[in-house]
Amino acid sequence: MQGSANLNIMLKAARKAGRGLVKDFREVENLQVSSKGPGDFVSRADRAAEDILKTELMGARPNYGFLGEEGTRIEGTDPTRRWIVDPLDGTTNFLHGMPHWAVSIALEHKGEIVAGVVYDPAKDEMFYAEKGAGCWLNDSHRLRVSGRNKMIESVFATGVPFGGAKYLPATLQDLARLMPACAGVRRWGSAALDLAYVAAGRYEGYWERGLNAWDIAAGILLVREAGGLVETIREGQDLLADGQLIAASEPMFDSFAAIIRDRS
């Protein structure tokens, strides 16, 4: 796909941050056996990746706003546009040496996501989309959501809250209703990649609660541009503000959403 100037800036920034993270990721296995452990190292890697993204994106578009997962917030002189960035989505996977994590970049214009990039450096998979131009993987592979239309043949993804977090009871209830009705549920630890995998037809759907704007902004556009649907679990809410979403292929959405929204 021939992308816009803004999309090309995003792709370049994601690859540059990804290269740095891959170098750091190679060090994680060595750090697992140290007395201090890899936690501090990974936190530094996360911050360094955000610094790269901020430098690349704000250097190219200094008038845009910026919202980063590591706490960076910049009010741009252009109030209609801002970058929404997660430099390392899947930090726990990265920390444990598991190659499933991503760089996520979205461009918001007047409250709407108009471009999104999710880059998986470990597998060198670049998912990207612009509003109205479809969703793509790497240089030339256009993505479409899954065409399956039977729940029992479908695989779904979610994030299971850890450490007794707020949404654990609701998620366990969801799983109790969903798992008997489908082919499987996966918990791979990266919301950005979960949404990208829905866009690629690898999952039929994904749901999760307690998410932040930087976790999902790019992925929402990927799913929609691949022909899927994304809504809040509590109907009528703002997706980025609410942080509770359901994403699925159109054939599966109603059946899937009915199970997740059921509170009987």
C-alpha positions in Angstrom: 0.0 0.0 0.0 1.2 3.5 -0.8 0.7 5.3 2.5 0.5 8.9 3.4 3.4 11.0 4.6 2.2 10.5 8.2 1.9 6.8 7.8 5.4 6.6 6.5 6.7 8.6 9.5 4.9 6.1 11.8 6.4 3.1 10.0 9.9 4.5 10.2 9.5 5.3 13.9 8.1 1.9 14.7 11.0 0.1 13.0 13.6 2.3 14.7 12.1 1.7 18.1 11.8 -2.0 17.3 15.4 -2.4 16.4 16.4 -1.0 19.8 14.0 -3.3 21.6 15.3 -6.4 19.8 18.8 -5.6 20.9 17.6 -5.2 24.5 15.5 -8.4 24.2 18.6 -10.4 23.5 19.9 -9.4 26.9 16.9 -10.4 28.9 17.7 -14.1 28.9 21.1 -13.3 30.5 19.5 -11.2 33.1 17.0 -13.8 34.2 19.7 -15.5 36.3 21.1 -12.3 37.9 20.4 -11.5 41.5 18.8 -8.2 40.5 16.7 -9.6 37.7 15.7 -8.0 34.5 12.9 -5.7 35.8 14.9 -2.5 35.9 16.6 -3.2 32.6 13.2 -3.7 30.9 11.8 -0.5 32.4 14.8 1.3 30.9 14.3 -0.4 27.5 10.6 0.7 27.6 11.5 4.3 28.3 14.3 4.3 25.7 11.8 3.1 23.0 9.3 5.8 23.9 12.1 8.4 23.7 12.9 7.1 20.2 9.3 7.4 19.2 8.9 10.8 20.6 12.0 12.1 18.8 11.0 10.6 15.5 7.3 11.5 15.6 7.6 15.0 17.1 10.7 15.8 15.0 8.6 15.2 11.9 5.4 16.8 13.2 6.4 19.2 16.0 2.9 20.8 16.2 1.1 17.5 17.0 0.2 16.4 20.5 1.7 13.3 22.0 0.4 10.7 24.5 2.8 7.9 25.6 2.4 4.9 27.8 5.4 5.9 29.9 3.7 9.1 30.9 4.8 11.5 28.2 2.1 14.1 27.4 2.6 17.0 25.1 -0.1 19.4 24.1 0.5 20.3 20.5 0.0 23.7 18.9 -2.3 21.8 16.5 -5.1 20.7 19.0 -6.8 18.5 16.4 -4.0 15.9 16.0 -2.0 13.8 18.4 0.2 10.7 18.5 -0.9 7.9 20.8 2.0 5.6 21.5 2.8 2.4 23.4 6.5 1.7 23.0 6.3 -1.8 24.4 3.0 -3.5 24.6 3.5 -6.9 26.2 6.1 -5.9 28.8 5.6 -9.0 30.9 6.3 -11.2 27.9 9.4 -9.1 27.1 10.5 -9.4 30.8 10.2 -13.2 30.7 12.0 -13.6 27.3 8.9 -14.5 25.4 8.9 -13.1 21.8 5.4 -11.7 21.7 5.3 -7.9 22.2 4.8 -4.9 20.0 5.3 -1.2 19.3 2.0 0.5 18.8 1.5 4.0 17.2 -1.8 5.7 16.4 -2.6 9.1 14.9 -5.7 10.7 16.2 -7.4 13.6 14.3 -10.4 15.4 15.8 -11.0 12.6 18.2 -10.9 9.8 15.5 -8.1 7.4 14.9 -7.0 7.9 11.2 -3.8 5.8 11.1 -2.4 3.0 13.1 0.7 0.8 13.2 1.4 -2.3 15.3 4.9 -3.7 14.8 6.0 -7.1 16.1 9.8 -6.8 15.9 10.5 -10.3 17.1 8.6 -11.8 14.1 9.2 -8.7 11.8 5.4 -8.3 11.2 4.2 -4.8 10.5 0.5 -4.3 10.7 -0.8 -0.9 9.5 -3.9 0.9 8.4 -5.2 4.3 7.3 -8.8 5.2 7.4 -10.5 4.2 4.2 -7.4 2.5 2.8 -7.6 -1.0 4.3 -5.4 -2.9 6.6 -2.0 -4.4 5.6 0.7 -6.7 6.8 4.3 -5.9 5.7 4.7 -4.5 2.2 1.8 -5.9 0.2 -0.5 -8.4 2.0 -3.9 -6.9 2.5 -5.7 -8.2 5.6 -9.3 -9.3 6.1 -11.0 -10.6 9.3 -11.9 -14.2 9.5 -14.8 -15.5 7.5 -15.8 -18.2 10.0 -19.4 -17.9 11.1 -19.8 -20.7 13.7 -18.9 -20.1 17.4 -17.8 -23.7 17.9 -15.1 -23.3 15.1 -13.9 -19.9 16.4 -10.9 -18.9 18.5 -11.0 -15.8 20.7 -8.4 -13.9 22.7 -8.5 -11.9 25.9 -6.4 -10.6 28.7 -6.9 -12.2 32.1 -6.3 -9.7 34.9 -3.4 -10.6 37.2 -2.8 -10.2 41.0 -6.5 -10.1 41.9 -7.1 -7.1 39.7 -10.5 -5.4 39.6 -11.9 -7.1 36.5 -10.8 -10.7 37.3 -14.3 -11.9 38.5 -16.0 -10.5 35.4 -13.4 -12.1 33.1 -13.8 -15.5 34.8 -17.5 -15.3 34.3 -16.9 -14.5 30.6 -14.7 -17.5 30.2 -17.2 -19.8 31.9 -19.8 -18.8 29.4 -17.6 -18.6 26.3 -15.3 -21.6 26.5 -18.0 -24.3 26.2 -19.3 -22.5 23.0 -16.0 -22.0 21.1 -12.9 -23.7 19.8 -10.6 -22.0 22.3 -9.5 -18.9 24.1 -5.9 -17.5 24.0 -4.2 -15.2 26.5 -1.0 -14.0 24.8 -0.4 -10.8 26.7 -0.4 -8.0 24.2 -3.7 -6.1 23.5 -2.2 -4.5 20.4 -1.2 -7.8 18.9 -4.6 -9.4 19.9 -6.3 -6.7 17.8 -3.9 -7.1 15.0 -4.5 -10.8 15.0 -8.3 -10.2 14.7 -7.6 -8.0 11.7 -5.5 -10.8 10.2 -8.2 -13.4 10.7 -6.1 -15.4 13.2 -8.7 -14.9 15.9 -12.4 -14.5 15.3 -12.6 -12.0 18.2 -11.1 -10.4 21.2 -12.3 -8.7 24.4 -10.8 -7.1 27.4 -11.4 -4.7 30.2 -9.2 -2.1 32.0 -7.3 -1.1 28.9 -5.7 2.3 28.2 -5.9 4.4 25.0 -2.3 3.6 24.0 -3.0 -0.2 24.3 -5.8 -0.2 21.7 -5.8 3.0 19.6 -3.9 1.6 16.7 -5.5 -1.9 16.9 -9.0 -0.5 16.7 -8.3 1.0 13.3 -6.6 -2.2 12.1 -9.7 -4.3 12.9 -12.1 -1.8 11.3 -10.1 -1.4 8.2 -9.9 -5.2 7.9 -13.7 -5.4 7.9 -14.3 -6.1 11.6 -16.4 -4.4 14.2 -15.2 -2.9 17.5 -17.5 -1.7 20.3 -17.4 -1.1 24.0 -18.6 -3.9 26.3 -21.0 -1.4 27.9 -22.8 -0.2 24.8 -22.6 3.5 23.9 -19.3 4.4 25.6 -16.2 6.0 24.2 -13.7 3.3 23.2 -10.5 5.1 24.2 -11.9 6.6 27.4 -13.8 3.5 28.6 -11.1 0.9 27.9 -13.5 -2.1 27.7 -13.9 -3.4 24.3 -15.2 -6.2 22.0 -13.6 -6.7 18.6 -14.7 -9.4 16.1 -15.3 -10.3 12.5 -18.7 -9.2 11.4 -20.2 -12.7 11.0 -19.3 -13.5 14.6 -19.8 -10.2 16.4 -23.4 -10.5 17.5 -23.1 -14.1 18.9 -19.8 -13.3 20.6 -20.9 -9.9 22.0 -24.1 -11.5 23.4 -22.0 -13.9 25.5 -19.6 -11.3 26.8 -22.4 -8.8 27.6 -24.5 -11.4 29.3 -24.9 -10.6 33.0 -27.7 -13.0 33.8 
